[in-house]
Amino acid sequence: MMTSSIAAAAAYDRARPALAPTGGMSEELRSAAAEFARVMQQVDVSAQAAMTGASDTHQLVQSITQAQLALETAVSIRDKVVEAYQEILRMPV
């Protein structure tokens, strides 16, 4: 059980650089993606600190709430982009 959770954590750590913002985006979108990545990184730091006893649970709950809000915002933006793309595909040529 412990080995599988360590392997999962290692796989997640290897995958995180793939989530970094890349070229081809506007500056605003790049900034929003970087802020999203920063919030997710802060949750990881807070969770690790809470597990080791270096932080209180109040800070962890606050970080999780911020991450939840950031994720809901990102999903909402993604849904709007997909909806707009589908609308473009439905346009007559």
N, C-alpha and C positions, 0 to 999 in steps of 0.2 A: 504494500500500500504506500509506504513512504517513498519507495523508489519510483513509483509511477507519478507521484505528485512532484518529485524533484525533476523527473524527466519532462513533465508538463510545464513546469516553471522554466526550465532551460529552453524548451521549444518556444515558449512565449517570448523569452528574452531574445532569442535569435530572430524572431519574426518582427519585433518592434521596429528595427530600422526600415523595413519595407513599408511602414506606415508613414514615414517622414514625407513631408511635402516635396514635390518635385517641380521641375520647370513646366512651362505651358499654362500656368495659371495667372490670373490677375493678381496684383499685389494684395488686394483686399482678401481674396480667397486664400492666398498663401498665408497671410497673417492669421486668418480665422483657423486654418488647418494647424498652424504652429501653436496657436493658443489652445486648440483642442488637444493636441499632443502634450502640451505642458500640463493641462488639467489632469489628463490621464496619468502622466508621470507623477504628479503630486499625490494622486490616489495610491499609486504603488508605494511611494515613500511613506505615506501616512499609515498604510496597512502594515508595512514591515516594521515601522516604529511601534505601532500598537501591539504587534505580536511579540516584540522583544521587550516590551514594557517601557520603552523610551518615550512614549507619548500616551496621552490620555485618550479615552474612547470618544470624548466630545469632538476632538479634532478629526478623528477618523470618520465619525458620522457626518461632520461638516464637509469633509473632502468627498465622501461618497455622494452626498447630496449635490455638490457642485458637478461631479462627474456625471451623475444621472441627468442633470439639467443640460449639460453640454452634449451628452449622447442623444437626448430627446431633440435638441436643436439640430444636431447633425442629421438625424433621421428625417426630421421635418424638411430640411433643406434638400436632402436627397430625394424625398418623395415629390417635392415641387419640381425639381429638375427632371425627374423621370416623367412626371405628368406633362411638362412642357415639351419634352422630346416626343412623347406619344401624340400630343396635339399636332406637332409639326409633321409627324408621319401621316396623320389623317388628312392633311391639307391636300386639295386637288392640285395636280401639276398642270 
